[in-house]
């Protein structure tokens, strides 16, 4: 029994551990479902559907029922005397009860087509809102990819720093032994100690950066601080890093056709045109129809309630026409405002095209320079590592001084960091460039 329980606990612990390691696709799927901004945008889409449903309702008549019940008091009502035979009957009613009932209907027959235009404009706005949601989803994916790659880069950089720390520790220990044997001056040992401290700082700094990038990624995923988190990205291959980069012109042409911010800006121009048309229709007359059915009763009458309701029943119907003559410049102001919005929408589209062009060009430049730098840095790392191994071996044998070893170490660090940076910069920018053409991010 205990063995089976222990086995189940081990399985559960393994499952929890597995859940704590996220692939890039895990992050993207989770963010699209749980990110608060994306959820808010989806609520805005639903709100737009409600507005459209309401605008369509304006095409139908409205019908309402009204009633009022009241009590009347007349303190100076005269006494009414009725003589029948030898009896005199007197009546006086100072308090009366009244009730009225009405059924009213109104419908707009024609208002220049504004109601139909409002429906069309709301449909455009709903499409814009849907594109805004899509844009927020793409933005989240782009931010996640950037942080994910940054985490992968920092993890590799941390391994390099840990390896250099191990080497620095070995050199320091060797220096202490040589100083005890009188083969090394104390000043040189101090330099080795400083090198060790610097290596320790580099490891701690990379750990801090790694934790910070993970925190930022968790924030995008809406995960709290109690959630254990790590990424499961593999070290990119040369094939991925040196993959063919699409031309900037080709990427830009595809992006203009697929990116939601461009489609949204184009629809905003249509919506502005529609709003101008609606504003101009404010000068048109409005024709409406109305009908009503009503009746009333009072306790001050000698007739029964049913008889009064029948006698007082009244019905009416009519047409009404409203022609705007002077409206305190309201319609003219609406037209001018709509024209300004029209111009602003066109400028907004051009601005988004320019921003998209600049973004794609930047990604293209980063991808190409990253590939070229990676090829050069990879060759440089090999030569610097070979040189550093020789220096370290000569230092261990007392043939090189501390300054030479420190310089060799710095050269290796610089070459390693340059290679890592160029490798991940090329990988990220190639993927983002493809992402802007409509492809998925794959790491």
SVG drawing of the C-alpha trace seen along z (x, -y; Angstrom):
<svg xmlns="http://www.w3.org/2000/svg" viewBox="-96 -79 155 81">
<polyline fill="none" stroke="black" stroke-width="0.4" points="0.0,0.0 2.8,-2.4 4.7,-1.6 1.7,-2.3 1.0,-5.5 4.7,-6.5 4.5,-5.6 1.4,-7.8 3.1,-10.7 6.1,-10.3 3.8,-10.4 2.0,-13.4 5.3,-15.2 6.5,-14.4 3.3,-15.7 3.6,-19.0 7.2,-19.3 6.2,-18.7 3.6,-21.3 6.1,-23.9 8.1,-23.7 6.5,-25.6 7.2,-25.3 6.7,-28.4 3.4,-27.0 2.2,-26.4 2.8,-30.0 1.1,-31.3 -2.0,-29.1 -2.3,-29.9 -1.9,-33.7 -4.5,-33.8 -7.0,-32.2 -6.1,-34.0 -4.5,-37.4 -6.7,-40.1 -6.4,-42.6 -7.4,-40.0 -10.4,-39.0 -11.4,-42.7 -11.2,-43.0 -13.5,-40.0 -16.0,-41.6 -15.9,-44.7 -16.8,-42.5 -19.8,-41.2 -20.8,-44.8 -20.6,-45.7 -23.1,-42.9 -25.5,-44.2 -25.2,-47.7 -25.9,-46.3 -29.0,-44.4 -30.2,-47.7 -29.7,-49.7 -31.7,-47.1 -34.5,-47.5 -34.8,-51.2 -36.5,-50.0 -39.5,-48.6 -42.4,-50.5 -42.4,-51.0 -45.5,-50.2 -46.2,-51.3 -49.0,-51.0 -49.7,-53.7 -52.1,-54.1 -52.7,-56.5 -54.8,-56.1 -55.8,-59.1 -58.0,-60.3 -59.8,-63.7 -61.2,-65.7 -63.8,-68.5 -64.5,-70.0 -67.2,-72.4 -69.4,-70.0 -73.1,-71.0 -75.6,-68.7 -78.0,-67.0 -81.6,-66.4 -84.1,-64.0 -87.7,-64.1 -89.6,-60.8 -93.1,-60.7 -92.7,-61.9 -89.0,-61.2 -86.1,-63.5 -82.7,-61.9 -79.5,-64.0 -76.2,-62.9 -72.7,-64.4 -69.5,-63.0 -66.3,-65.1 -63.9,-62.3 -63.7,-60.7 -61.5,-58.1 -60.3,-58.4 -58.4,-56.0 -57.0,-56.5 -55.6,-53.9 -53.7,-54.3 -52.0,-52.2 -49.6,-54.3 -47.5,-53.3 -45.0,-55.3 -42.9,-54.4 -40.4,-56.4 -41.4,-56.0 -38.5,-57.9 -35.5,-59.9 -33.3,-60.1 -32.1,-56.5 -30.2,-57.3 -31.4,-54.1 -30.1,-51.9 -26.9,-53.8 -26.4,-53.4 -26.7,-49.6 -24.1,-49.6 -21.8,-51.7 -22.1,-49.5 -21.3,-46.5 -18.2,-48.2 -17.3,-49.1 -17.8,-45.5 -15.4,-44.3 -12.9,-46.9 -13.3,-45.7 -12.7,-42.1 -9.5,-43.2 -8.5,-45.1 -8.8,-41.8 -6.7,-40.0 -4.1,-42.8 -3.9,-42.4 -3.5,-38.6 -0.6,-39.1 1.0,-41.7 0.9,-39.3 2.4,-36.5 5.2,-38.9 6.0,-40.0 6.0,-36.4 8.4,-35.3 10.8,-38.1 10.8,-37.3 11.0,-33.5 14.1,-33.9 15.6,-36.3 15.2,-33.6 16.8,-31.0 19.7,-33.3 20.2,-34.2 20.1,-30.6 22.9,-29.8 24.8,-32.9 24.5,-31.8 26.1,-28.4 29.0,-30.2 29.5,-32.3 29.3,-29.3 32.0,-27.6 34.2,-30.6 33.5,-30.8 34.8,-27.2 37.9,-28.1 38.4,-31.3 38.1,-29.2 40.6,-26.7 43.1,-29.5 42.7,-31.1 43.3,-27.8 46.3,-27.2 47.6,-30.7 47.2,-30.2 49.3,-27.1 52.0,-28.8 52.1,-31.7 52.6,-29.4 55.4,-27.8 56.9,-31.2 56.3,-30.9 53.7,-33.7 53.5,-37.2 50.7,-38.2 49.7,-40.9 49.1,-38.4 46.9,-36.3 44.9,-39.4 44.2,-39.8 43.1,-36.2 40.8,-36.8 39.4,-39.8 38.8,-37.7 37.0,-35.1 34.8,-37.8 34.0,-39.2 33.1,-35.7 30.8,-35.2 29.2,-38.5 28.6,-37.6 26.8,-34.4 24.7,-36.2 23.8,-38.9 22.8,-36.4 20.6,-34.6 19.0,-37.9 18.3,-38.8 16.9,-35.3 14.5,-35.6 13.4,-39.1 12.7,-37.9 10.7,-35.0 8.8,-37.4 7.9,-39.5 6.8,-36.4 4.6,-35.3 3.0,-38.7 2.0,-38.3 0.6,-34.9 -1.3,-36.3 0.6,-33.8 1.1,-34.9 4.4,-34.7 3.5,-31.4 3.5,-29.6 6.8,-27.8 7.8,-28.6 10.5,-27.7 10.8,-27.4 11.5,-24.3 13.2,-25.7 15.9,-23.8 19.2,-25.3 18.7,-26.5 20.6,-24.7 22.7,-26.4 19.9,-25.5 17.4,-27.6 19.8,-30.5 21.0,-30.5 17.6,-29.9 16.7,-31.8 15.5,-35.3 12.6,-36.6 13.1,-39.9 11.8,-43.0 9.7,-44.0 8.1,-40.6 7.4,-40.6 5.9,-44.1 3.7,-43.3 2.3,-40.2 1.9,-42.1 -0.2,-44.8 -2.6,-42.1 -2.8,-40.2 -2.0,-42.5 -5.1,-43.5 -3.9,-47.0 -3.9,-47.8 -7.3,-46.2 -8.7,-48.1 -7.3,-51.4 -8.9,-50.8 -12.2,-50.0 -12.0,-53.1 -11.9,-55.2 -15.1,-53.4 -16.6,-54.1 -15.7,-57.8 -17.2,-58.0 -20.4,-56.5 -20.4,-58.9 -20.2,-61.8 -23.1,-60.5 -25.1,-60.1 -24.2,-63.7 -25.4,-65.1 -28.8,-63.3 -29.4,-65.4 -30.7,-68.1 -33.4,-65.8 -37.0,-65.9 -38.3,-63.1 -41.7,-61.5 -43.3,-59.4 -46.7,-57.9 -48.4,-57.5 -51.6,-55.8 -53.2,-55.6 -56.1,-53.9 -57.4,-55.0 -60.2,-55.3 -60.9,-56.5 -63.4,-56.2 -64.3,-58.0 -66.3,-57.2 -68.1,-60.5 -70.3,-59.2 -73.6,-57.3 -72.5,-55.0 -70.8,-51.7 -67.1,-51.2 -67.6,-49.1 -70.1,-51.5 -67.7,-54.4 -64.8,-52.6 -67.0,-51.9 -68.4,-55.4 -65.0,-57.1 -63.1,-54.9 -61.1,-57.0 -58.7,-56.2 -56.4,-58.4 -53.9,-58.1 -51.8,-60.5 -48.6,-61.5 -46.0,-63.9 -43.3,-65.6 -40.3,-67.4 -38.3,-69.7 -35.1,-71.1 -34.8,-74.8 -32.5,-76.1 -30.8,-73.7 -28.1,-75.9 -25.6,-74.7 -25.8,-71.1 -26.0,-69.4 -23.4,-71.6 -21.0,-70.9 -21.6,-67.2 -20.7,-67.4 -17.5,-69.3 -16.5,-66.9 -17.2,-63.9 -15.0,-65.5 -12.1,-66.0 -12.5,-62.4 -12.4,-61.3 -9.1,-63.1 -7.7,-61.8 -8.6,-58.2 -6.6,-58.5 -3.6,-59.9 -3.9,-57.1 -3.8,-54.5 -0.7,-56.0 0.9,-56.2 0.3,-52.5 1.7,-51.6 4.9,-53.6 5.2,-52.0 4.7,-48.6 7.3,-49.3 9.8,-50.5 9.2,-47.4 9.7,-44.9 12.8,-46.7 14.3,-46.7 13.5,-42.9 15.1,-42.3 18.2,-44.2 18.5,-42.5 18.1,-39.1 20.7,-39.6 23.2,-41.3 22.6,-38.6 23.4,-35.8 26.5,-37.5 27.7,-38.3 26.9,-34.7 29.1,-33.2 32.0,-35.6 31.5,-35.2 31.4,-31.4 34.8,-31.4 36.1,-33.9 35.0,-31.7 36.9,-28.7 40.2,-30.7 39.8,-32.5 39.0,-29.2 42.1,-27.6 44.2,-30.6 42.8,-30.6 43.4,-26.9 47.1,-27.4 47.4,-30.4 45.8,-28.6 48.1,-25.6 51.2,-27.9 49.9,-29.7 49.6,-26.4 53.2,-25.7 54.3,-29.1 55.1,-30.3 52.5,-33.1 51.6,-35.8 48.2,-36.7 47.7,-39.6 48.0,-37.3 45.5,-34.8 43.0,-37.5 43.2,-39.0 42.6,-35.6 39.6,-35.0 38.1,-38.4 38.5,-37.5 36.7,-34.2 33.9,-35.9 33.5,-38.6 33.5,-36.1 31.0,-33.7 28.6,-36.5 28.8,-37.9 28.1,-34.5 25.1,-33.9 23.7,-37.4 24.0,-37.2 22.6,-33.6 19.5,-34.5 19.1,-37.9 19.1,-36.2 16.7,-33.4 14.2,-35.9 14.2,-38.3 13.8,-35.6 10.8,-34.3 9.3,-37.7 9.8,-38.6 7.9,-35.4 5.3,-36.1 4.5,-39.5 3.8,-37.6 1.2,-35.5 3.3,-32.4 3.4,-30.9 6.4,-31.5 8.3,-28.3 11.3,-27.9"/>
</svg>
